[in-house]
Amino acid sequence: QIQLVESGGGLVQPGGSLRLSCVASGTIFSRYVMAWYRQTPTKGRELVASIMDDGHRTYADSVKGRFTISRDNAKNTVYLQMTNLKPEDTAVYYCNARPSTSTMSSWGRGTGVAVSP
């Protein structure tokens, strides 16, 4: 079973940048669809970005043009580069992995991002 460990969260001022990383272990990473979700007490959990095993990317409208998802299959790692951060980006960010041929997914424990002056 795949294990996911996120890192890179922290406190940043509005307009700043952060890069989140998620390292996967225990499986053939390249065959997985990888995604980043975020969760807040008011909005619940929402999809931020995903990247397919073929490299196709999708983004939530709220982050288009500011966030970039990428993957390095050699390092079993997926990244979320976040720029021009806004206070409404404050959330716990979770890494998600799903085999491309399955609906079953796995979650990391999350990393917190706080955007505040």
C-alpha positions in Angstrom: 0.0 0.0 0.0 1.2 3.4 -0.9 2.4 5.7 1.9 2.4 9.5 1.4 4.4 12.1 3.4 3.8 15.8 2.7 6.2 18.7 3.6 6.8 22.3 2.8 3.9 24.0 4.5 4.3 27.1 6.7 3.4 30.7 7.3 3.8 33.1 4.4 2.7 36.7 3.7 0.2 37.4 1.0 1.8 37.4 -2.4 4.4 35.0 -1.2 5.3 31.5 -2.5 5.6 28.0 -1.1 6.4 24.6 -2.6 4.8 21.6 -1.2 6.2 18.1 -1.7 4.7 14.7 -1.3 6.9 11.7 -1.3 5.3 8.3 -2.0 6.6 4.9 -1.1 5.5 1.3 -1.3 4.3 1.2 -4.9 4.9 2.0 -8.5 4.5 5.7 -8.3 4.3 6.3 -12.1 1.1 4.4 -12.4 -0.7 6.7 -9.9 -2.9 9.8 -10.4 -1.6 12.3 -7.9 -3.5 15.2 -6.5 -3.4 17.9 -3.9 -6.5 18.7 -1.8 -7.0 21.3 0.8 -9.3 21.5 3.8 -10.7 24.3 6.0 -13.3 24.1 8.7 -15.7 26.2 6.6 -15.1 24.8 3.1 -14.4 21.2 3.8 -12.0 19.3 1.6 -11.6 20.5 -2.0 -9.5 19.4 -5.0 -6.7 21.9 -5.7 -4.9 20.2 -8.5 -4.3 16.8 -10.0 -1.8 15.2 -12.4 -2.4 12.1 -14.3 0.0 9.3 -15.0 0.4 10.7 -18.5 1.2 14.2 -17.1 -2.2 15.8 -17.8 -3.0 18.5 -15.2 -6.2 20.0 -13.9 -6.7 22.9 -11.5 -9.4 24.4 -9.4 -10.5 27.7 -10.9 -9.4 29.5 -7.7 -5.8 28.5 -8.2 -5.4 28.6 -12.0 -2.4 30.7 -13.0 -1.0 30.7 -9.4 -0.4 27.1 -8.6 1.5 24.4 -10.6 1.4 20.7 -9.9 4.3 18.6 -11.2 5.7 15.1 -10.6 9.1 13.5 -10.6 8.6 9.8 -11.1 12.3 9.1 -10.5 11.9 10.6 -7.0 8.4 9.3 -6.3 7.5 12.9 -5.6 4.7 15.2 -6.5 5.0 19.0 -6.0 2.7 21.9 -5.7 4.3 25.2 -6.4 2.1 27.9 -5.0 2.7 31.6 -5.9 0.9 34.8 -5.3 -0.6 33.3 -2.2 -3.8 34.7 -0.7 -5.3 34.5 2.7 -8.0 32.3 1.3 -5.4 29.7 0.4 -4.9 29.1 4.1 -5.7 25.4 4.7 -4.3 22.0 5.5 -3.1 20.6 2.2 -3.3 16.9 1.6 -1.6 14.7 -0.9 -3.8 12.0 -2.6 -2.8 9.1 -4.7 -5.0 6.8 -6.8 -4.0 4.0 -9.1 -5.0 5.1 -12.7 -7.1 1.9 -13.0 -8.9 2.2 -9.6 -11.2 4.4 -7.7 -9.5 3.6 -4.4 -7.2 6.3 -3.1 -4.8 7.0 -0.3 -4.1 10.1 1.7 -1.2 11.7 3.5 -1.5 13.3 6.9 -1.4 16.9 5.5 0.7 20.0 5.8 -0.5 23.3 7.0 -0.3 26.5 5.0 -1.2 29.8 6.6 -1.2 33.0 4.5 -1.3 36.1 6.8 0.4 39.6 6.9 
